[in-house]
């Protein structure tokens, strides 16, 4: 019962999820971070959501990094091919 009251008074789940997204984007203030940390200590559902969000964010960043390196390598190879054609090698 006390956890529920604290949960509602300090930070509702709807705001906590928004702050989690802001934290991943890197634009969260220290006050917001403190409120979110307190909320995550109380709310097991948001704590699980936060872990899943971090995992998803990590996977997406890894996939994006792989895609960028793939694009860069293909761009480099295209450049090399064009230069070879121009030089008639």
N, C-alpha and C positions, 0 to 999 in steps of 0.2 A: 504494500500500500504506500509506504513512504517513497519507494523508488518511483512509483507511478506519479506521485505528486511532484517530486523533483524533476522527473522527466518532462512533465507538462509545463512547469514553471520556468525551467531554465532553457530548454531548447526542444521543440517538437521534432519528430522524425522528418517531417517534410523540410524543415530548415536544415537539419543535419545532413540530409542527402545533398542538398544544394551546396553546403559548405565542403562536403567531401569532393564534389566536382571542382569547386574553386581551389581546393588544396592541390588537387592533381594538376590544375592549370597553373599553379604557383602564384595565385593572387589572393591569398588569405592573410588577414591581419593576425597579430598575436592574440588579440582579444577573441576573435572568432575561433582561432585554433584552440584556445583554452576552453571555450564553450563546447567545441566539438569533442575535445578529449574527454571532458567531463561527461558528455552525453554518451560517448562510446563505452565509458566505464559502467554506465547504468544500463544501457540498452543492448541486449544481446543480438537483436535483429539487425540493428544498424552496424554493429561490430562485424557481423558476418557479411553484410553488404559491403562494408569498407574493404574487407579482405578480398572479396570477389572483384570489386572495382579495381583494386591495386593489381590483381592478377591479370585482369582483362587489359588494363592500361599497359602493363609490362609486355604482354603478348602483342598488342597492337604496335607498340613502339618497335619491338623486335622485327615484326613483319614489315613495317614501314622502312626500317633501316636496311633490311635485306632487299626490298624493292628498289630503294634509292641506289644501292651499290650495283644492282642489276642494271638499272638504267644507265648509270655512269659508265659501266664496262661496255655496254652496247654502243653508247655514244662514242666512246674512245675507239672502239673497233671500226665503227663507221667512218670516223675521221681518218684512221690509218688506211682503210680501203680507198677512200677518196684520194689521199695523198699518193698512194701507190699508182693509181690510175693516171693521175696527173704527171707523175714522174716517169711513167711507162716502164716500170720494173717488172 
